[in-house]
Amino acid sequence: MAANDKPYQRLPGTGYRQVIPSWAILLLFFVIGIFALLFRGRRVQLWQGAEHLLLVEWDGSREYYKRFDYGDIQAVMVQKTGEGRLINAVLGVVTGIFLGLAIPASDIALRISLLVLAGLFGLILLANALAGATCKCWIRTAVQLDDLPSLSRLPRTRKVLERIRPLIVAAQGQLAPNEVPARMQEWIATQAATPAAASPGNARFVADDPNAPPRILP
């Protein structure tokens, strides 16, 4: 292997396992300032390896790693959310407040200061809008369902999926379109014939066979 070859390539996006939603952090910023960033939680990044994805979490002092082999990935699920629109609404209101205070201000220095603040929040609003719709993303294997906080925007998520899809296909093969209905019917018949198992604790997913996909309990 060449000296400059890297075993991993970082995929686009950096996310956080947030203690509270992003819009709440934005509101807290006006109350406690930069200390609101403490609620972001661990920083999360996704790295592409030759045989697996590597999820890296960092809490400021330690790193945590989790591997997802391409051959074990059953699905990557994406759900569009309205968090981005909510953040845009909050930023729009703040920008409008500063503009509303700046227009009637008689003091030139105060007017300039308010306009600068309005422009700053307006730029943040523009950047958030251009980043695209927000989303949540999960990766499912036979034994676990994990969220991917670094994939929080739809355009970024689509780019990442385009990069890892060929690697998953190379590891698992690809079904022909006419094989999909038959496989689904086979899976449904298998699930119907399997007796329901008791759910330990509050777990929503149970896998009787480690190689079988989890079942959603009623």
Helices and strands as residue ranges (DSSP letters): E 8-10, E 15-16, H 22-32, G 33-40, E 43-49, E 52-58, E 63-69, G 70-72, E 75-80, H 83-102, H 108-130, E 135-140, E 145-147, H 154-172, G 177-179, H 180-193, E 205-206, E 215-216
